[in-house]
Amino acid sequence: MADRPGFPCARTVETMDPFDDLLRGVRADGALLDLARPTPSGAAPLGEGASLTLCAPLRGETRVADRRVRPGEAAIVRGPEPFRAVGDGVLLTGVYRVRGEVPGRLLRVLPRVVVVPDEHDCAGLLGYLEAQVAAGRPGRQVVLDRLLDWLLVCSLRDWFDRPGSKAPGWYAALADEVVGPALRAMHAAPAEPWTLASLAAEGRVSRTTFAKRFPQLVGEAPLAYLTGWRMALAADMLTDQPATTVATVARRVGYADPFGFSAAFKRVMGASPSAYRTRAWPTAGTTPTTPPSPVPAQRGGRPTAARNG
């Protein structure tokens, strides 16, 4: 977009957006597709303990968590509570165990069950997935993992785009010519010393116009959004990088003063950085078994294809 007369030029930053960031760590890993045969009346619960479960009928209609899902459609069920899938065909499922505050921000805006109609972008992918299940060719494992990731991203994106989906404000705001560039700039360079003026410059508008428009679309003030994003990144650094000092984490998210960072972190996350890390790593050198609240877990899932009989 051309510079608007009378407003300062925006700085050049790498293109990024919240949807990219929130899904970056959500990946299937080590997919194992199995053709088990549960009966309609005794079908074993699915998705227990999982953050997300992707379900796609390859043949035959299925009821997923009491929602009808037909071939070509996809359902996403938010956990961790288990659910049942009952039907008369083959159901492909991919389980995602998500740990981290960044992807957790996505989970918290999803309803319990999302069903995406068969006109979604990746509907044609389902036939290829079924062929890969049966083929057993070299590299099948990696292909299946990535195809399931692709299907998940397409399904979520198409659901957010549907009227009445109640998508989060930031998603719709990405298309706005004023707010969208500022959101992408914050996500691409969270450590930049952003001010209301510099963020307004990204949208080529005055501070007054930007300060009014941003909360109208996103639901919170621009600097409050920026703080929340920085604290989410910091939370994941604290839990994923236990040897990294609090001062280093502070610098990476734009705080020169670790004390100011600690105060902001406690205000947003409900605990100091050290206490937050201790809850994730109660004993030095051990792997956390229970993520600190409010963080769900981030791990790649184990997709399965179950035959509903």
Steps between C-alpha positions, in 0.01 A plus 500: 500500500639844413599738778217725605595866474589667828589185695844353571624200307464163668816309582567186298440175693464136406144403406325299772153478645333361815350200320845393377649541846229318693515197271877486462550249783187293434620204295429131462811291560542124466157440345380140521190425297309192606178343371346391829131405505302634798127426495247786506370404841838435660732740324795589718529868601735710288719797581538443875762744629555648153488873438354460150372203303450527125235264357429449130268226369657335198194286430158493663328754724623531859377671814793668673429627853127489409555707183433352155807500277480377139778391262685807375430690821738536793436534873736641761426411863662700779606294799607383737169322565448179298219459247348224289486457124227267372425411140521247221817594313868586533594797716845661485604659829805702593575572867692811605634546851582870519729643767578867508341836564532613137290217347286509814376842389350328195341218700325745728306661215370171356163349591478138611423372148565662161353339185629634167282429192633312199572815298803576718838555333639156582195282430678346201786395727294232674510259207876531480529439875300178468727386216806567715354294784477197271814551290775435754762672280837622633465835678132440574545597863625852426245549220209407729620728780527802274174432314315486831658830603390648168145374549487644853619845389259509204208390717565760770552777246182416313301483822628842609400639159139375524226748598390447858815315602577751778861519390729701731527869423865481398416252222252730328727798567779345291308603189467860616735742321570691821508238776627205294849643433541591866403151616746341259774738611448415868514129428798523269708715738368481858826631645478827305440807721148545369303808598153610405657736246720236335212251481277768349772559242470136392140576404583844352256678731515739793537375857145615576350307210704189577426508874128508421493244219720229655278420803188521283627207294725306738318557828787652699740793476808454278759518779293262716492253209875539455563433869285187492686370194838571654405323823377194308834480320686549827298228674601248235865606517497454877360147476675384182842647582560440873865612482412843355504778757201721569703802386568333165132415454413860585733635230362259240150635548593867508577578866839652586413491871439148642318647799251678276460178301439296817231741615326487161528121486346454844217740415412309182585140593417505871846392619854633488726362224695291752186356660350429159813312393514307829146372449607367159836364620453411867838320505797624299585271211163324486234513234178672612206265533232760568518836319446811710151648496361640272729330249376191314777252375677525151595172344448346160218250486452143393235491226297184452243388250221305666235299322156559648291195451 
